[in-house]
Amino acid sequence: MAHLLHTSFVPSTSSLRRTPSAAPPIYISSRRNTSIEAKIREITMPVLSSTMTVGEVVSWSKYEGDKVSKGESVVVVKSDKADMDVETFHDGFLAAILVEDGNSAPVGSVIGLLAETEDEIAEARSKASTSSSSLSAEAALSITAQASQPEKIEEPVGPAVVASRETVVASAVHPASEGGKRIVASPYAKKLSKELKVELAGLVGSGPMGRIVAKDVEAAAAAATVAAVPPPTAPGIELGSVVPFTTMQGAVSRNMVGSLTVPTFRVGYTITTDALDTLHKKIKSKGVTMTALLAKATALALVKHPVVNSSCRDGKSFTYNSSINIAVAVAMDGGLITPVLQDADKVDIYSLSRKWKELVEKARAKQLQSQEYTTGTFTLSNLGMFGVDRFDAILPPGTGAIMAVGASQPAVVASKDGRIGIKNQMQVNVTADHRVIYGADLASFLQTLAKIIEDPRDLTF
């Protein structure tokens, strides 16, 4: 879902949007703590997810004084789950950056100023220097308050204050510069340089006006590999140090604490996977993943047991969800995220596998849209690839059940006729909201799931 950022000037308003723009926009009112004269627009920190209270500026796509065009990316913002490009709705000049790369600010706070004409840049910078100190103090206060009370963020409302007219000369060296020389690089090139351990300062850009682009970084990385230059080692962990949560870890922490208020119970089941393993081998070459097969099997079982796909949010009623959206936990640096396979019961296994691959790639790049990780109705968590045979999962808030999937392993099994044989079996444990789902409901659901997995012909239709 695209999110639009309001900007302001006297006497009209403007906004920035988060790409892509295909989804209907959500409008977010900007705060009016500072009245800015002339056509100087405020760029505010957007709300990119329902759990986001503080955002981090990953990188500015433009530098102070650069001309920007309507629809062009201005800044990349990190929410609690993903990095998003933010575009402008107006032509103009990026007059002032109030929140630098790597710094955080509360949602709705001003992070930059956009001037309509080049003549207004100096005035905007003057106003920015006057307001930046109060913005920094306010941001620090809000972030501190969030740490102590994560569920409550209040936006201060007060009368508009006209900034001082005194002109303040901007710094001659941009924070992204080194030794006074500005490094001009695309946002993706900056991100790629961090991943590939390439220093931008030593590169000559091949883009417009000498701008460093992705292919310059990739070429430098390839040259370093050929020269057998060892990459820099990761910094060691300082034992005894206290490390604050990242934005993602903070979101995970709040969700896990919230889940403790829900009364849950667990039911386990053993499923034979020989037939599923055989099917996977046959269609693996067509891009079908085991994750997609498990998601499809789970979705088909939920069709017959809608109560297991339901959810209780207010403690007084519950909802039979109209769609079966399977969320699958994916581990990431410093946390995890649950990309969602929407309408998994209706999508064929080949399309489902392609969609899953796309979602994982976007998750690793922190480019998932909000609806791609917040709309799950049932969650899968699979640790089988690590050899884990069984485990329990914590129920995500707002859902009815989560299933923990262990590894498929050979086991000695006695058949009904008394014969002894070896079959591949896996353990699954379901954690459910006991306000809505009962033991018999889960037992019946797991029996249906086992029948589908042990005779998986319906998975390919």
PLY file of the C-alpha trace (Angstrom):
ply
format ascii 1.0
element vertex 461
property float x
property float y
property float z
element edge 460
property int vertex1
property int vertex2
end_header
0.00 0.00 0.00
1.50 3.29 -1.01
1.93 5.84 1.74
1.92 9.58 1.04
3.80 12.09 3.13
2.27 15.51 3.56
4.53 18.51 3.22
3.52 22.05 4.01
4.05 25.66 3.04
2.08 28.84 3.38
-0.54 28.89 1.99
-0.86 25.35 0.54
0.20 21.73 1.22
2.06 19.02 -0.64
3.17 15.43 -0.11
5.67 12.72 -0.79
4.76 9.15 -1.59
6.26 5.76 -1.05
6.66 3.59 -4.15
5.09 1.67 -5.77
2.11 3.93 -6.50
-0.27 1.25 -7.80
-1.96 0.74 -4.41
-4.41 3.35 -3.06
-2.62 6.00 -0.95
-2.95 6.54 2.78
-2.67 10.22 3.68
-0.73 11.17 6.74
-1.12 14.65 8.18
2.17 16.44 8.72
2.82 18.21 11.99
2.52 21.98 11.97
5.02 22.95 14.63
6.82 25.45 12.37
5.21 27.86 9.91
7.49 28.31 6.89
7.06 31.28 4.61
7.34 31.28 0.83
6.91 28.04 -1.07
9.16 25.93 1.10
7.69 22.50 1.77
8.34 20.19 4.71
9.46 16.60 4.05
8.20 14.52 6.97
8.99 11.03 8.25
6.33 8.72 6.77
4.36 5.94 8.47
5.33 2.82 6.52
3.65 0.16 8.68
1.06 -0.12 11.42
3.76 -0.77 14.05
6.13 2.01 12.99
6.63 4.88 15.45
10.20 5.88 14.57
11.87 5.76 11.15
15.50 5.82 10.11
16.88 7.69 7.10
18.90 5.08 5.19
20.17 7.54 2.59
19.15 10.70 0.79
18.88 10.18 -2.96
19.71 13.85 -3.51
22.07 16.34 -1.89
21.30 19.81 -0.62
20.88 22.15 -3.57
20.06 19.37 -6.05
17.08 19.83 -8.34
14.29 17.27 -7.96
11.42 16.47 -10.30
7.91 15.31 -9.56
7.84 11.52 -9.06
11.58 11.31 -8.36
12.95 9.48 -5.31
14.26 11.88 -2.68
15.04 9.71 0.35
15.17 6.05 1.39
13.54 5.41 4.78
13.82 2.29 6.94
10.72 1.16 8.81
10.64 -1.66 11.35
10.57 -4.20 8.49
11.71 -2.72 5.19
13.49 0.07 3.31
11.25 2.28 1.17
11.92 4.88 -1.52
9.98 8.11 -0.98
9.09 10.25 -4.00
8.12 13.91 -4.30
4.89 15.26 -5.75
6.53 18.56 -6.68
9.34 19.98 -8.76
11.86 22.01 -6.81
15.20 21.90 -4.99
16.23 19.89 -1.94
16.99 22.94 0.19
17.92 21.42 3.54
18.44 18.00 5.15
17.44 18.01 8.82
17.94 14.29 9.55
21.15 12.86 8.13
21.82 9.34 6.81
21.70 6.76 9.59
19.75 8.97 12.02
16.21 8.37 13.27
13.18 10.57 13.80
9.59 10.08 15.01
6.95 9.57 12.33
5.46 12.88 11.22
8.51 14.94 12.18
10.27 17.14 9.61
13.36 15.52 8.07
14.03 17.95 5.20
12.88 21.02 3.29
11.97 21.39 -0.38
12.21 24.84 -2.02
10.18 25.61 -5.11
12.84 27.88 -6.65
16.60 28.15 -6.36
16.25 31.64 -4.86
14.46 30.18 -1.82
17.24 27.71 -0.91
19.14 30.19 1.28
15.99 31.16 3.16
15.10 27.50 3.71
18.58 26.73 5.03
18.31 29.67 7.41
15.01 28.38 8.76
16.39 24.83 8.89
19.35 25.84 11.04
16.99 27.59 13.45
14.64 24.63 13.77
17.17 21.77 13.60
18.23 22.08 17.24
14.66 21.88 18.52
13.96 19.00 16.11
16.95 17.02 17.42
15.89 17.51 21.02
12.31 16.58 20.21
13.37 13.45 18.29
15.62 12.30 21.12
12.81 12.85 23.63
10.33 10.91 21.49
12.70 8.00 20.90
13.50 7.84 24.63
9.79 7.84 25.42
9.27 5.02 22.94
11.88 2.89 24.67
10.07 3.23 28.02
6.50 3.13 26.64
6.60 1.42 23.24
2.83 1.27 22.79
2.16 5.01 23.21
3.52 7.74 20.98
1.95 11.17 21.27
2.48 13.96 18.79
2.77 17.36 20.47
0.30 19.90 19.17
1.08 23.59 19.61
0.79 26.97 17.97
2.73 27.68 14.82
6.02 29.45 15.40
7.54 31.60 12.67
11.26 30.85 12.34
13.83 33.60 12.68
14.70 35.54 9.50
18.39 35.61 10.32
20.38 33.94 7.53
22.78 31.22 8.63
25.47 30.00 6.22
25.18 26.25 5.54
28.12 23.93 6.18
30.59 23.87 3.30
31.20 20.13 3.69
28.27 17.74 3.26
28.17 14.87 5.81
28.40 12.39 2.94
31.64 14.00 1.79
35.13 12.95 2.73
37.78 15.60 3.11
35.51 18.19 1.53
34.96 16.16 -1.65
31.36 15.11 -2.14
30.76 11.50 -3.11
27.81 11.38 -5.51
26.29 7.89 -5.70
22.87 6.39 -6.31
21.05 4.94 -3.27
21.37 1.41 -4.65
25.10 1.93 -5.24
25.50 3.01 -1.61
23.62 -0.04 -0.39
25.55 -2.34 -2.69
28.87 -0.88 -1.55
28.07 -1.83 2.03
27.08 -5.37 1.07
30.15 -5.90 -1.13
32.55 -4.02 1.20
33.54 -1.50 -1.48
34.73 1.99 -0.54
32.96 4.61 -2.65
35.74 7.15 -2.09
38.07 5.28 -4.45
35.61 4.89 -7.33
35.11 6.96 -10.47
31.45 7.10 -11.43
30.21 6.28 -14.92
26.76 7.80 -14.43
25.56 11.30 -15.30
27.88 14.04 -13.98
30.26 11.39 -12.61
27.61 9.79 -10.36
28.61 6.37 -9.01
26.08 3.73 -10.04
25.61 0.06 -9.20
27.73 -1.27 -12.06
30.71 0.78 -10.82
30.46 -0.88 -7.41
30.04 -4.35 -8.93
33.06 -3.81 -11.18
35.19 -2.75 -8.21
34.06 -5.77 -6.22
34.87 -8.11 -9.13
38.32 -6.55 -9.51
38.99 -7.04 -5.82
38.04 -10.72 -6.11
40.37 -11.26 -9.08
43.19 -9.58 -7.16
42.48 -11.96 -4.29
42.16 -9.14 -1.83
40.58 -10.54 1.33
37.44 -8.70 2.44
37.58 -6.85 5.73
36.66 -9.03 8.66
33.47 -8.39 10.55
33.95 -6.40 13.74
34.08 -8.55 16.84
31.43 -8.52 19.53
32.49 -6.69 22.65
31.55 -8.95 25.54
29.77 -7.18 28.35
28.55 -4.36 26.11
24.92 -3.21 26.05
23.50 -3.00 22.53
20.20 -1.19 21.83
17.57 -2.92 19.73
17.47 -2.20 16.02
14.17 -0.93 14.64
13.25 -4.46 13.56
14.24 -6.00 16.90
12.13 -3.40 18.68
9.10 -4.33 16.56
9.65 -8.05 17.18
10.02 -7.40 20.92
6.73 -5.49 21.09
4.90 -8.21 19.16
6.28 -11.00 21.32
5.41 -9.20 24.55
1.93 -8.56 23.15
1.47 -12.26 22.43
1.86 -13.05 26.14
-1.61 -11.61 26.77
-3.21 -14.35 24.63
-4.07 -17.72 26.27
-2.50 -20.36 24.02
-2.14 -24.14 23.90
-0.19 -26.55 21.70
-0.94 -29.74 19.82
1.67 -31.90 18.07
1.33 -34.41 15.22
3.59 -36.79 13.29
3.20 -36.79 9.49
4.77 -39.23 7.01
6.41 -37.28 4.18
7.53 -39.99 1.70
4.90 -39.07 -0.91
5.54 -35.34 -0.48
9.30 -35.86 -0.82
8.75 -37.85 -4.02
6.48 -35.15 -5.47
9.00 -32.44 -4.61
11.77 -34.30 -6.44
9.58 -34.56 -9.55
8.64 -30.88 -9.76
11.65 -29.24 -8.10
13.20 -28.60 -11.53
10.18 -26.42 -12.35
11.01 -24.09 -9.49
8.68 -25.57 -6.89
9.95 -25.21 -3.34
9.14 -27.30 -0.28
7.98 -24.13 1.46
5.37 -23.55 -1.25
4.22 -27.19 -1.00
3.78 -26.93 2.78
1.98 -23.59 2.44
-0.35 -25.02 -0.21
-1.10 -28.13 1.85
-1.80 -25.99 4.92
-4.09 -23.68 2.96
-6.11 -26.59 1.55
-6.53 -28.00 5.07
-7.66 -24.60 6.36
-10.41 -24.50 3.72
-12.03 -27.41 5.59
-11.34 -25.94 9.05
-12.10 -22.18 8.87
-12.03 -21.75 12.65
-8.28 -22.46 12.63
-7.92 -19.58 10.14
-9.93 -17.21 12.34
-8.64 -14.45 14.61
-9.65 -12.69 17.82
-8.50 -9.10 18.30
-10.72 -7.55 20.98
-11.29 -10.49 23.34
-15.05 -10.22 22.80
-15.53 -11.61 19.29
-13.64 -13.34 16.52
-13.53 -13.15 12.74
-13.74 -15.95 10.19
-11.19 -14.52 7.76
-12.42 -14.40 4.17
-8.96 -15.15 2.71
-6.39 -17.80 3.54
-3.09 -15.94 3.67
-0.14 -18.06 4.76
2.64 -16.08 6.47
6.04 -17.83 6.53
8.78 -16.78 8.95
12.07 -15.75 7.30
15.23 -15.11 9.32
17.04 -11.84 8.64
20.01 -10.01 10.10
18.89 -8.75 13.48
15.39 -10.22 13.41
12.78 -11.96 11.31
9.88 -11.12 9.02
6.85 -13.06 7.79
6.18 -12.57 4.05
2.63 -13.55 3.15
1.43 -15.89 0.40
-2.01 -14.44 -0.18
-4.93 -16.67 -1.22
-2.63 -19.69 -1.04
-5.57 -22.08 -1.41
-6.51 -20.60 -4.81
-3.08 -20.09 -6.40
-1.48 -23.00 -8.29
1.74 -24.44 -6.86
3.96 -23.09 -9.65
2.72 -19.51 -9.29
2.90 -19.86 -5.52
6.57 -20.91 -5.74
7.41 -17.99 -8.01
5.66 -15.62 -5.65
7.52 -17.06 -2.67
10.89 -16.58 -4.38
9.96 -12.96 -5.16
8.88 -12.31 -1.57
12.08 -13.75 -0.10
14.22 -11.61 -2.42
12.29 -8.50 -1.43
12.51 -9.44 2.25
16.31 -9.85 2.08
16.55 -6.46 0.34
14.12 -4.95 2.90
11.79 -3.91 0.10
8.56 -5.64 1.17
5.42 -3.52 1.05
3.28 -3.39 4.20
0.54 -5.65 2.82
3.16 -8.25 1.93
4.02 -8.99 5.56
1.09 -7.79 7.72
-1.89 -9.64 6.21
-1.20 -13.23 7.30
-4.09 -15.24 8.76
-2.05 -18.38 9.60
1.70 -18.62 10.12
4.30 -21.29 9.29
7.71 -21.45 10.97
10.09 -24.06 9.55
13.41 -24.97 11.19
13.67 -28.33 9.48
16.50 -27.16 7.23
18.64 -26.81 10.37
17.98 -30.39 11.47
15.61 -29.34 14.25
13.15 -32.19 14.82
10.56 -30.30 16.90
9.98 -26.91 18.52
7.20 -24.60 19.68
6.42 -21.25 18.05
5.03 -18.10 19.67
1.65 -16.98 18.35
1.86 -13.67 16.44
-0.67 -11.09 17.72
-3.83 -10.83 15.64
-3.75 -14.42 14.32
-5.37 -17.63 15.49
-2.60 -20.18 15.02
1.02 -20.79 14.04
2.54 -24.12 13.02
6.15 -25.08 13.80
7.56 -27.55 11.27
10.50 -29.82 12.09
12.84 -31.77 9.84
11.69 -34.82 7.88
13.77 -37.74 9.14
13.81 -41.53 8.64
12.01 -43.41 11.39
11.30 -47.06 12.10
7.55 -47.52 11.75
5.24 -50.47 12.34
2.45 -50.85 9.76
-1.11 -51.89 10.60
-0.39 -55.45 9.47
2.52 -55.73 11.90
5.35 -55.19 9.43
8.36 -53.06 10.34
9.67 -50.52 7.86
11.43 -47.16 7.53
9.52 -44.02 6.58
10.36 -40.32 6.49
8.38 -38.45 9.11
8.21 -34.90 10.40
6.86 -33.41 13.60
4.55 -30.40 13.50
3.40 -28.45 16.56
0.57 -25.93 16.35
0.21 -23.08 18.85
-3.32 -21.65 18.90
-5.46 -18.99 20.57
-7.57 -20.95 23.07
-10.24 -18.22 23.18
-11.32 -19.23 19.69
-9.73 -22.57 18.79
-10.05 -25.71 20.90
-8.16 -28.99 21.09
-10.61 -30.90 18.93
-10.41 -28.19 16.26
-6.63 -28.52 16.01
-6.70 -32.31 16.11
-9.18 -32.43 13.23
-7.17 -29.86 11.26
-3.93 -31.83 11.71
-5.61 -35.05 10.59
-6.73 -33.31 7.38
-3.27 -31.83 6.86
-1.64 -35.23 7.29
-3.97 -36.80 4.69
-3.11 -34.06 2.17
0.65 -34.40 2.72
0.60 -38.20 2.69
-1.43 -38.19 -0.55
-0.37 -34.90 -2.19
-1.99 -35.24 -5.61
-4.28 -32.25 -4.98
-1.28 -29.95 -4.46
-0.47 -29.75 -8.16
-4.01 -28.98 -9.35
0 1
1 2
2 3
3 4
4 5
5 6
6 7
7 8
8 9
9 10
10 11
11 12
12 13
13 14
14 15
15 16
16 17
17 18
18 19
19 20
20 21
21 22
22 23
23 24
24 25
25 26
26 27
27 28
28 29
29 30
30 31
31 32
32 33
33 34
34 35
35 36
36 37
37 38
38 39
39 40
40 41
41 42
42 43
43 44
44 45
45 46
46 47
47 48
48 49
49 50
50 51
51 52
52 53
53 54
54 55
55 56
56 57
57 58
58 59
59 60
60 61
61 62
62 63
63 64
64 65
65 66
66 67
67 68
68 69
69 70
70 71
71 72
72 73
73 74
74 75
75 76
76 77
77 78
78 79
79 80
80 81
81 82
82 83
83 84
84 85
85 86
86 87
87 88
88 89
89 90
90 91
91 92
92 93
93 94
94 95
95 96
96 97
97 98
98 99
99 100
100 101
101 102
102 103
103 104
104 105
105 106
106 107
107 108
108 109
109 110
110 111
111 112
112 113
113 114
114 115
115 116
116 117
117 118
118 119
119 120
120 121
121 122
122 123
123 124
124 125
125 126
126 127
127 128
128 129
129 130
130 131
131 132
132 133
133 134
134 135
135 136
136 137
137 138
138 139
139 140
140 141
141 142
142 143
143 144
144 145
145 146
146 147
147 148
148 149
149 150
150 151
151 152
152 153
153 154
154 155
155 156
156 157
157 158
158 159
159 160
160 161
161 162
162 163
163 164
164 165
165 166
166 167
167 168
168 169
169 170
170 171
171 172
172 173
173 174
174 175
175 176
176 177
177 178
178 179
179 180
180 181
181 182
182 183
183 184
184 185
185 186
186 187
187 188
188 189
189 190
190 191
191 192
192 193
193 194
194 195
195 196
196 197
197 198
198 199
199 200
200 201
201 202
202 203
203 204
204 205
205 206
206 207
207 208
208 209
209 210
210 211
211 212
212 213
213 214
214 215
215 216
216 217
217 218
218 219
219 220
220 221
221 222
222 223
223 224
224 225
225 226
226 227
227 228
228 229
229 230
230 231
231 232
232 233
233 234
234 235
235 236
236 237
237 238
238 239
239 240
240 241
241 242
242 243
243 244
244 245
245 246
246 247
247 248
248 249
249 250
250 251
251 252
252 253
253 254
254 255
255 256
256 257
257 258
258 259
259 260
260 261
261 262
262 263
263 264
264 265
265 266
266 267
267 268
268 269
269 270
270 271
271 272
272 273
273 274
274 275
275 276
276 277
277 278
278 279
279 280
280 281
281 282
282 283
283 284
284 285
285 286
286 287
287 288
288 289
289 290
290 291
291 292
292 293
293 294
294 295
295 296
296 297
297 298
298 299
299 300
300 301
301 302
302 303
303 304
304 305
305 306
306 307
307 308
308 309
309 310
310 311
311 312
312 313
313 314
314 315
315 316
316 317
317 318
318 319
319 320
320 321
321 322
322 323
323 324
324 325
325 326
326 327
327 328
328 329
329 330
330 331
331 332
332 333
333 334
334 335
335 336
336 337
337 338
338 339
339 340
340 341
341 342
342 343
343 344
344 345
345 346
346 347
347 348
348 349
349 350
350 351
351 352
352 353
353 354
354 355
355 356
356 357
357 358
358 359
359 360
360 361
361 362
362 363
363 364
364 365
365 366
366 367
367 368
368 369
369 370
370 371
371 372
372 373
373 374
374 375
375 376
376 377
377 378
378 379
379 380
380 381
381 382
382 383
383 384
384 385
385 386
386 387
387 388
388 389
389 390
390 391
391 392
392 393
393 394
394 395
395 396
396 397
397 398
398 399
399 400
400 401
401 402
402 403
403 404
404 405
405 406
406 407
407 408
408 409
409 410
410 411
411 412
412 413
413 414
414 415
415 416
416 417
417 418
418 419
419 420
420 421
421 422
422 423
423 424
424 425
425 426
426 427
427 428
428 429
429 430
430 431
431 432
432 433
433 434
434 435
435 436
436 437
437 438
438 439
439 440
440 441
441 442
442 443
443 444
444 445
445 446
446 447
447 448
448 449
449 450
450 451
451 452
452 453
453 454
454 455
455 456
456 457
457 458
458 459
459 460
